[in-house]
Amino acid sequence: MYGRGHPALRVFTFHAMNDLKNKRPLIVGVSGASGTIYAVRALKYLLEANYRIELVASKASYQVWKAEEGVQMPADPVKQEQFWRERAGVATGGLLRCHSATDIGANIASGSFRTLGTLIVPCSMGTVAKLATGVSSDLLERAADVQIKEGRKLVIVPRETPLSLIHLRNLTTLAEVGVRIVPAIPAWYHHPQTIEDLVDFVVARALDQLDIDCVPIERWKEDAAKL
């Protein structure tokens, strides 16, 4: 857990804290699956909506950033916060605190640290396998395991194809203990025009599982239902 002198610890006034969407944070985990854009778009909308975010990226996710975007994600938590904000295009708004995946003593590693839940986006099959078998080898996996044992909301966005029988069995195990599984599969009824439109649909459906509605998408026959 951060000490009082840690530079990543932000000091907020009472009024500034009241401006946040919810005083309890949402944990966002980024694993080593392809599809870092899903994490970027999720952060964009959550920060714009003034949510508190505790973010942890796995060791493998650094390699994915390098492969997909040609950039190196900084390891330092403070620099990493700025990195994510720049990628999401949200300089201010909300509260973002990044953790090292090796910091197993961080606040999100404890069940006594209350949260809105956890979103792992994207979620690799390696992470799925470890969660399904109760293995916690880094902070991301420990934080997710805590959500399961505490009976809190855990949403994963797996990005893999094709799925083997082992993958399906691991996903079934997670579903049986209440984990919500939102595959990175977009729809087309909202008439997407860009890659971001396709990504945003998946992000919106993932956040729906956490009762968070902050992504501006066209929902199926929503206007007709309101009449």
N, C-alpha and C positions, 0 to 999 in steps of 0.2 A: 504494500500500500504506500502511496506517496506520503512523504513526511511534509511538515509544514513549510520547509524551505525549498521543496521541489519546484523548479521553474514551470512545470506543466500545471501546477495547481492554481487555478484562477480564483481571485477574490471578488465576490459579488456583493453588492449592497442588497438590502432587503427588497427594494423596489425592482432591482434588476432580476433577482430570482423570481419575483412575481410575474415578470414578463415572459418567463419560459413557459412553454406549452404545458409541461408537466414536470413537477419537481423530481419525480422518479425518472431515472434515465433508461434509455433503451440500449442494450448491448448489441453492437454490430460486429460480427466476425467476418473476416475475409480470408477464405482458404485458398489453396493453390489450384483451384479449377480455372479453366479458361472462362473469360467473361468478366473482367474487372469493370467493364462499363456498367454492369448491374449494380455493383457497389457504389460507383460514382453517382449514378442517377438516384439511388436510394438516399445517399447522403445529401444530395442537392435538395431534394424535396423535404427531408426531415429537418435540415438546418434552416431552410427557408420558412418552415412552419414553426420554428423556434423550439425544437425538441432538444433535450439533453442526450448526448450520444457518448457512450464509452466504447471505443473501437480497439479491436485487436486483430492484427493481420498475422497469419501463419508465416513461417520461414519460407515455405514454397511459394507464397504469393509474391514475394520479391522477385523471384525468377519469372513469374508470369507477367508482371509489370514490364520487366526488361524485354521479354519476348514479344508481347503484344503491342506495347506502346513505345519501346525503345528508350525508356527512361528508368532510372534507378530510384526506387522508393527509399527515402532516408530511414535509417534505423532509429535515430534519436526521436523520442516521442514528441518533443516540441516542434522539431522540423517536420515531422511526419504530419502533424496537425495542419501546418501551413500547406504541405503538399496536397493533402486531401481537399482542403478548401479551394486551392487553386484549380484543381481538376474539376471540382464540382461547380466552380464559378460562384461560390458564396463566401465573400470575404468576411462578412459579419453575420450574426444571426445564430440563434441557438447556442449550444455549448458542446464543443467537441474536445474530448480528451482521449489521447492515444496511449496505448500500452505496448510494451515489448512482450512478444510471445513467450519469452523466458521468465517474465516476472510473475511467477506463480504465487507470490504473496500480495498481488494487487487486490483492490477492493472487490472486483468482479469474480474473484476466486472463492468468495465466501457466500454461503447461503444467507447470512445475516444482512448482506447488502441487498436491499430491496430494489427491484427493477420493474419495468413494464414488460420485460421479457427479453428474448434474444432472437436476432435475425442473422443467419449465416448466409451470406450472399457474395459470390457464388459458393457452393458447397461441393467439395471434391468427394469422390467415392472413398478416398482414403480417410477423410474426416468422418464420413458416414459409417465406415467400418469400425472406427475407433469408438464412436458414440454408441453404436449398437452393441459393442462388447464391453462398455464401461471403462475403456482405456483413456487416460488423460495424460498425454505426453507433453502438452504445452498449455499456455493460458487459455487459448481459444477453446480447446477441448475441455479443459477444466470448467470454464465458465458455462459452457453448454451442458456439461454433465450436472452442474449445480442446478440449472433450470429444470432438468428432468427430475432430480431427486426432490426438489422443492415443489414440484407440481406446477411450475410456472410455464408460461407460453414459450415454446421454442419453435421457430419457423426456419426451415432450410430450403434453399433454392439450388437443387442439384443440377449440374450442367455436365452431362455425360451421355454419349450415345455410341453404339448400342449399349443396352444394359444387360449384364450377364445375370445368370441365376443367383450368383452370390450377391451382386448389387441389389437385386430385387428382394432377396431374403433379408438383407441388412435394412433396407428401407421399410420392409414390413415390420421388422422388430421395432423400429423407431415409431412407426405409425401406431403400433399396439400400445405403446406407453404414452401416446398423446401428442407426439411431435407432428406438427403440420408440415406437409411436404408440398412445395409449389415448384414443379419442374420449370425450367427456363423455356417454356413453350408459349409463344405469343398467339393471340387471336387476330383475325382480320376483319371482324364485323365493325370495328371502330375506324376502318379505312385509314390505316397507317400510311404516312407519306415518307417517313424517314426511319432510319435505324433506331433513332431515339424513341420514336413512337412505339416501335415493337418492344423495345426494352422497358419503356415506361409502363406498358400494360402488365408485364410480368412483375415489375416492382410494385405496382398498385395492388395486384392480387396477393402478393406476399404480405404487404402491409395491412391488407384487409383482415388477415388472420390475427393481427394484433390489435384490431379495432382502431386502426389509424387510417384516416382518409385525408391525404394531403397531396395526392397525385392527380392532376387535372386530366382525366381520361373520359372518353365517351363510353358510358356503361350501357349494356344491352337493355333497350326499351325503358330506360330510367325515366325519361321525360313523360312517356305515356303512362307509366305507373303513378306518377305524381298527379295526373289529371283526375 
